[in-house]
Amino acid sequence: MTRMSATAKEKLENFFIRLKKIIVRNGLSLRRVFNDFDTNDIKGQLSFEEFKYMVQKISKDITIEEAQMAFNLIDEDHSNSIEFE
């Protein structure tokens, strides 16, 4: 796994803060946001492509590499998907 720079870490932290604010401001739930971006055939799992699309919609300043690092951090079981638990 690639080591994350301080700048990348800060961008990712800001992304997750922005995501939380968007969810709260719009009266949504994390489950709803997850489901809105879960468009593949395997429901209940976000692929990297779906996660990347979500990241790009929420934060234009996060690079593909940074999105991949965030995805890898969340994908603890290394299944190449994120499950909602």
N, C-alpha and C positions, 0 to 999 in steps of 0.2 A: 504494500500500500504506500502511496506517495505521501510524504510528510507535508502537512498543511502549513502554509506560511501564516504569519500573524494577520496579514491583510486578508487572505482568503478566509481565515477563521472569523474575522470581524464581519466580513460580508455575509457569511453564512448565518452568524448570530443575528445580524440585522434582518436577513431574509426571514428567519423564523419568528422574529419579533413582529415584522410586517404582516406575516401570514396570520399570526394570532390577532393582531389589530383588525385585519380585514374580516376575519371570522366573527369577532365580537361586534364590530361596527355594523355588520350586516345581519346580525342575529342568526348566524349559521352555526353549525356544529362541525367539528373536525370530520366526523363521519360523512356529512353532506359534501364537504369539499373533496374528500377522498373519492366518494362515489361519482361526483361530477367529472373527475379526471380519469376515472377507471373505465376506459372505453374498450378494452380488449376483450377477447373471448373468455378469459379467466376472471370472473367477477370476484371481487374481494382482494385483488392483488394489483399493485401498480408496477408496471414494468419501468425500466429506466426511461424509455421514450415518453411514457405518460408523465413520469415525475419531471423530466426535463421540460416538457410542455407547460406543466404547472408552474415550475420555477420561472420560465421565461415570461409567463403571463403576469406573475406577481412581482418579479424583480428583474428589470432589464440589465442591471449591472453585474449579475452573477454569470460567470463564464461557464461553458460546457464542462470544463475540467473541475471547477468548483462544485457544480451540480453533481458531477460524478462522485466527488469526495463526500458530499452530503448524503447521497444515495448509499454509498458504501458504509457510512456510519450508521445509517438507519437500518440497512439490510444486515442485521446481526448474524443471521444464519447463512449468509452468502448464497442465497437461493436465486439471486438476480431478480428478485421481486420484493416489494414491500407489502406486507399483509396488515390489515387493520385489526388490531387486537383490543 
